[in-house]
Amino acid sequence: MQPAGAELLAAVERSPQAAAAHDRAAWVGLFTGDGRIDDPVGSRPHIGGQQIGRFYDTFIDRRQITFHPDVDVVAGTTVVRDLTLEVAMGSSVTVMIPAVLRYDLRSTDDGWRIARLRAYWELPTMIRQFLGHGAVSLPASLQLSSALLRNQGLGGTAGFLQGLPGPRRRAKRRVRELLNALGVAGRGKLIAVAHSVAAPVTTPTGPGILIANVDCRGRRIIAHNLFTDSRPTPHHANSVGLH
């Protein structure tokens, strides 16, 4: 039986709730024992409770993160969210990060848990916003650098920065061409990170989110998934994958 969309959305919504409450145990407990976080996609993943706990300590603990959702899509046991993340890094620096979050959920004895979280957002864009604050961003920058080194070490810090490179412009062009070929309209938001592009779209049946993977040079699309969500009552959604 297909799970109810409301159940899956409730499981996902517990993530921003726990983050806002700065409840580390509750946030880490949202994941399965072998849960995985790719945030941003292309950076070194965090796998298992210990690493996910260190992820929390590095990126969530001392920040105020507010989710501004636009569209939620439920497809099978996957929830994909088109949103903007408002991240307050100290009293003087706030950045607004356009993002797409993909949650793959798994049913457990304790309810739905997150098996994998993939966050699509552009690290260079965030850095430019951050530096745009000028000298007032220095304390927040030092705090983030200290947290990275303390919780992730040199290897983990380098792993986080793996989310920087990628053929972003070329990959976005390929995805625009794909949207035209599929006959769906983009909603003005294309996020390219590493070798992936996330694009909220409007399909003939309603809103959707396309996630595509490109080759290392961004010259061709090697796989894509178009997640669609029509939300009648009862809720129904589907995912179409083409390779």
GULUMZA-963403 format. One line per 2 residues: for each residue x, y, z of C-alpha. Coordinates in pm, 1 decimal. Example, Ala and Ser with C-alpha at 12.3 -4.5 7.8 and 13.67 -1.06 7.14 Angstrom:
REM residues 2
1230.0 -450.0 780.0; 1367.0 -106.0 714.0
REM end
This chain:
REM residues 243
0.0 0.0 0.0; 126.5 345.8 -91.2
199.0 555.8 219.7; -14.9 863.5 277.2
153.6 1182.2 163.9; 62.4 1350.4 492.3
264.1 1090.5 686.8; 574.3 1147.5 476.6
544.3 1524.8 487.2; 503.6 1511.9 864.9
821.0 1302.5 893.2; 1012.7 1550.6 679.1
872.8 1855.0 859.1; 1021.9 1729.0 1185.1
1366.0 1820.5 1047.9; 1321.1 2200.8 1044.7
1127.4 2175.9 1370.9; 1413.5 1998.2 1549.8
1669.3 2233.8 1393.4; 1474.6 2541.5 1506.9
1451.7 2396.4 1859.0; 1825.0 2312.7 1851.7
1737.2 1960.6 1962.7; 2038.0 1759.2 1850.4
1911.6 1420.2 1966.1; 1575.1 1468.9 1796.1
1733.6 1584.2 1469.4; 1987.6 1301.7 1450.3
1711.0 1057.5 1547.1; 1514.9 1145.6 1233.3
1757.5 934.4 1029.8; 1790.1 559.5 995.5
2094.8 396.2 1152.2; 2263.8 388.5 812.6
2125.8 727.6 708.9; 2319.9 943.4 467.2
2343.3 1319.6 410.4; 2478.6 1476.4 90.2
2475.2 1847.8 174.6; 2548.7 1997.7 -64.8
2536.5 1723.2 -326.6; 2890.1 1661.3 -448.5
3051.0 1714.6 -108.7; 3172.3 1424.2 102.7
2865.3 1242.8 243.3; 2793.8 1196.6 614.0
2686.3 837.5 684.4; 2558.1 689.1 1010.5
2459.7 844.2 1340.3; 2805.7 957.1 1449.2
2883.0 1143.6 1127.7; 2531.6 1287.6 1110.2
2579.5 1415.6 1464.8; 2900.5 1588.9 1359.3
2714.5 1738.1 1062.8; 2461.7 1884.6 1307.1
2739.7 2022.2 1529.1; 2905.5 2188.4 1230.3
2620.4 2335.3 1029.2; 2308.7 2355.2 1248.3
2401.1 2388.1 1616.1; 2482.1 2760.3 1637.4
2269.2 2881.7 1349.9; 1909.0 2982.0 1315.4
1773.0 2814.2 1002.8; 1428.6 2903.4 871.5
1263.0 2707.9 591.0; 1059.2 2907.6 339.3
889.0 2633.6 133.2; 741.2 2691.1 -210.1
638.5 2346.7 -336.5; 646.9 2000.3 -176.7
629.9 1695.1 -402.5; 561.3 1345.0 -272.6
659.0 1058.5 -504.4; 640.1 708.2 -359.8
847.6 723.2 -41.3; 1040.9 1030.4 -157.8
965.0 1390.6 -65.7; 1123.0 1669.6 -270.7
1100.1 2027.1 -144.6; 1153.6 2347.9 -341.8
1235.4 2616.0 -87.2; 1461.8 2894.6 28.6
1676.1 2848.1 337.8; 1722.6 3155.5 554.2
2039.4 3099.8 755.6; 2133.3 3344.3 1030.8
2504.4 3309.6 1103.2; 2541.6 3533.2 1403.4
2356.3 3857.3 1468.9; 2483.8 4044.4 1162.3
2496.1 3792.2 878.4; 2195.3 3624.8 718.8
2203.9 3447.6 383.2; 1910.6 3335.6 169.2
1989.0 3009.2 -9.1; 1767.5 2882.5 -293.9
1755.8 2505.1 -249.5; 1592.4 2178.5 -342.9
1592.9 1906.8 -75.9; 1529.7 1542.9 -159.5
1436.0 1310.2 126.3; 1425.6 934.8 66.9
1231.1 782.0 355.5; 1210.9 431.8 498.5
943.2 274.7 716.4; 1078.4 148.3 1050.9
930.1 13.1 1373.6; 949.6 370.5 1505.6
776.8 526.9 1206.5; 915.4 693.3 895.9
1284.6 779.3 904.6; 1511.6 958.1 658.7
1735.3 709.4 479.4; 1901.2 973.1 263.4
1893.9 1350.9 239.3; 2027.8 1521.2 -72.5
2054.6 1900.0 -60.9; 2088.9 2085.8 -388.9
2218.0 2439.0 -335.8; 2502.6 2636.7 -486.9
2796.8 2680.1 -250.9; 2955.2 2959.5 -464.1
2630.5 3157.7 -446.8; 2622.9 3125.4 -68.4
2987.4 3232.7 -41.9; 2923.0 3542.2 -255.8
2629.6 3640.0 -34.4; 2838.3 3578.7 273.9
3129.8 3792.0 154.8; 2888.4 4062.3 41.5
2834.7 4151.5 405.8; 3192.5 4278.3 419.6
3384.9 4302.8 744.9; 3084.5 4210.8 961.5
3099.2 3858.8 815.6; 3446.7 3795.9 961.3
3334.2 3661.4 1303.8; 3080.6 3427.6 1141.1
3342.5 3314.5 890.0; 3589.1 3235.3 1166.4
3319.9 3050.4 1361.6; 3227.4 2834.0 1061.1
3592.9 2761.2 982.1; 3655.0 2664.8 1344.1
3348.1 2437.1 1349.9; 3453.2 2269.3 1025.6
3804.0 2196.4 1149.6; 3689.8 2093.0 1498.6
3411.4 1858.8 1387.3; 3522.7 1745.7 1041.9
3901.8 1774.6 1051.7; 4113.0 1873.7 752.3
3983.9 1582.5 544.9; 3620.7 1664.1 617.5
3675.7 2033.0 545.1; 3827.8 1944.5 210.0
3536.4 1705.7 153.9; 3286.5 1986.8 211.7
3462.5 2201.6 -46.9; 3418.4 1926.3 -306.1
3077.3 2083.9 -356.4; 3241.2 2386.8 -520.8
3352.7 2264.4 -866.6; 3124.4 2156.1 -1147.6
3018.7 2255.1 -1501.8; 2734.1 2472.2 -1376.2
2662.9 2695.8 -1677.5; 2687.0 2419.3 -1933.9
2481.3 2182.4 -1718.2; 2205.9 2442.5 -1684.4
2194.9 2484.8 -2062.5; 2153.1 2109.6 -2107.2
1868.3 2105.8 -1856.2; 1689.9 2396.0 -2027.1
1707.7 2195.7 -2349.9; 1569.5 1891.0 -2168.6
1278.3 2089.9 -2026.7; 1188.7 2205.5 -2377.6
1207.4 1847.3 -2506.2; 982.1 1724.3 -2224.3
732.8 2003.9 -2279.0; 748.6 2130.9 -1922.4
805.3 2488.6 -1812.0; 1075.5 2592.1 -1568.9
979.6 2815.4 -1279.1; 1283.6 3040.0 -1303.7
1503.5 2842.4 -1064.5; 1793.5 2622.8 -1175.2
2036.8 2492.4 -915.0; 2358.1 2336.1 -1042.7
2583.4 2164.0 -792.2; 2868.8 1926.6 -874.5
2732.0 1716.4 -1164.1; 2363.2 1760.2 -1083.6
2094.9 2015.8 -1163.7; 1764.3 2060.1 -980.0
1483.7 2248.7 -1152.5; 1135.1 2318.0 -1016.1
892.5 2296.4 -1309.2; 529.3 2321.8 -1406.6
390.3 2016.9 -1585.9; 49.6 1967.5 -1751.2
-68.0 1797.3 -1429.4; 75.1 2050.5 -1184.3
402.1 2138.3 -1011.9; 702.2 1910.8 -1028.8
1076.6 1901.9 -969.6; 1330.9 1767.7 -1216.8
1668.9 1641.5 -1098.7; 1926.9 1563.1 -1366.4
2279.8 1424.9 -1361.9; 2528.7 1538.8 -1624.7
2866.0 1408.3 -1736.9; 3185.1 1555.5 -1592.5
3195.8 1833.0 -1854.6; 2827.6 1908.3 -1854.5
2792.0 1820.3 -2220.3; 2516.5 1564.1 -2188.2
2255.1 1447.0 -1942.2; 2318.3 1090.1 -1832.2
2005.0 1043.6 -1616.5; 1710.5 1238.4 -1486.7
1404.3 1203.3 -1266.2; 1093.4 1415.6 -1303.6
902.4 1412.4 -974.7; 539.2 1513.6 -1014.4
270.5 1568.3 -755.7; -91.4 1629.1 -850.9
-235.5 1616.1 -496.3; -595.7 1525.1 -546.5
-778.3 1372.3 -252.3; -658.4 1113.3 -172.1
-306.5 1241.0 -239.9; -127.2 1084.6 -535.3
219.7 1140.0 -677.5; 462.0 969.8 -908.1
817.9 977.8 -1031.3; 931.2 919.6 -1386.4
1294.6 824.8 -1435.2; 1464.5 822.8 -1773.6
1820.4 712.9 -1842.8
REM end
